[in-house]
């Protein structure tokens, strides 16, 4: 089946040409016919109703009016110009204004010619006006046939200035449909279309751009949303199946002396059933002779680090080196200290390599690593560099995966042949739909219980007006021998943000907690690593009563005697970050507290976040609320949310469609794992013809 026309450059589409195609690519990343077909409207307007100027009132939003331009002039304002035109519907007059694309607008506007204008009503000096209205000659609309429901597409200033208006985009998309109509094949099989009563892919795509009525939209959108979810999950599952079938991995069958000795004689607490389950899953992967790619999700304090260490012992027992990659130097040093402590009774060589490691020490570590004299190498992004080579790397643990890109993750694959086993750990719980959408090619393990004896952190919200009472509570805690974190969102005062900053906070704290009576430390990202280590060492040893910090203590810091976390300007933080910060207290069996300090007046959205924190300690529940409030882009960051490649599907609103698609994918591959049946030819063709990455061509 041909797909050539879908990949035709927009340059060759009627009404585009080389100049416009270049601008469309630069501004909207639209290169081919397929790109623009999947460039969906972000809203629609009902163009069936026409207004008279006299009908416009304070309640009117968008209007469409027929009339004539009576006057056009260029008006200077500030350092630029605007175009003003007066529009008459036969009885009344309305001012139209353009601030952008003035040269182009001035050229096309003609007086005493009938136009249809459309735009949002604005009010100046109690008079209605339209700013940047759409405008088109009535004879053109009559020739083309009227569009009652008009699609509106995202645009940019450069597009408008280049004359590529919304109307021009509509014409281009119609031309594309005319050009590639024969190349628009059905993507799903007959049984799935029948199951959900879907229209064809071709019809659904057309009607998303040009619906006959607004009620029709939900129906046709569902088909395209389903296809997005279905094919993303199909690719993931094909990749996973292919890896398990064909991807050779190191054979680590032996649970030897190191693991057994540590587990039986030096592990001073009982593993939870969830931890034991995860260890068992890793052991099975190690002895499967195929490469492990496993995601381990666990809430803060659930005990992921000990799982990483114990599984590394299995790797060493089998004669392989291991590596642990952390997103920050503080977390890398925390792992280094933990692993050194765990391995103090064994002949295990643990080293750390970060960006701040001296040249001489780095050279020594690289040589020892290549010679096989290092058993466990812990580090930051520095480990991704090509000159970091191992003698026999069998196992890599990547901590806080969401802080790294996919390419960085795969860089560790190249450190040995075949690639080492990979365990990705995340202390930032993300909702199931998001997990499957990002990591559907990985096997998933979840630690869904906290170690016994842990008490839930008591979380409360306090306003600035309650500050003196909060300080009194802190003094009582310090008298009781406990330690306190106070976290600020900024290091120094910002002119743009009215939030408590660390410098101002420090001076306020020492006024209330004089240095003669209290010991106060400061920790922030601009300090040298040696200074950070010194402050953390003092706090860990109990020599500091209050540690004033920025979010550098978000992950990895574990001080059991620290029982209170004050988060200043808590309205400034996202839910996930608040939860991570709260995880720094409650590490022992003593009652712990998280106090969320905010301004006396905060937004409704901030109240939702604060209330969620006070209601639950469950990171997975918080992640679901966070997803609903912010969406995947804000949670994951632009870089990683881009990996989702969703054009129209919404993981929050469309979670039911996602579940249906995932269930159908698993059912399909159960019956036809290589898509060999004729009934699934459409699906197979789509996978083959829409996979830029050759690794997806697993079935051709």
Beta strands, then each sheet from edge to edge (+ up, - down):
strand 1: 43-46
strand 2: 62-77
strand 3: 80-88
strand 4: 93-98
strand 5: 114-124
strand 6: 127-131
strand 7: 134-137
strand 8: 149-152
strand 9: 293-298
strand 10: 321-325
strand 11: 350-353
strand 12: 376-379
strand 13: 393-399
strand 14: 421-426
strand 15: 443-447
strand 16: 458-463
strand 17: 483-487
strand 18: 520-523
strand 19: 546-549
strand 20: 562-567
strand 21: 593-598
sheet 1: 1+ 8-
sheet 2: 7+ 5- 2+ 3- 4+ 6+
sheet 3: 11+ 12+ 10+ 13+ 14+ 9+ 15+
sheet 4: 16+ 21+ 20+ 17+ 19+ 18+
end
